[in-house]
Amino acid sequence: MNTVQFNAQGIFGFANSPKTEKFHDVTNSVSTVWNPIAPTVTFPGEIVSDLQTPGLFIGKLTGCTYFTVSDAGFSQSIVVGVNVDPTTCASPPAAIRKPPASIQPSP
């Protein structure tokens, strides 16, 4: 087996009550996006997402790679080693933070 399962979890606040924070597991949320990258010179490994199981990846090509997971304007990159120790892999590029969606109407 060359598969690994990840979960996306976090503590989220609410715009109408910013001091109220709540833990959420958004692994299976329809708004959660799992994005493996295409192989590159720096990251020659390849993983593919199992479309039936969010967060489940299958190793295809040996080497270092990474994926991003995002939800509600938050994004995180995760390094994966396919048949290599991931601690020997380069760091992924910094994720670009998007502002959370506003519930306020636009002018």
Buried (B, 14 or more C-beta within 10 A) or exposed (E): EEEBEBEBEBEBEEEEEEEEEEEBEBBEEEEBEBEBBEBEEBBBBBBEBEEEEBBBBBBBEBBBBBBBBBBBEBBBBBBBBBEBEBEEBEEBEEEEEEEEEEEEEEE
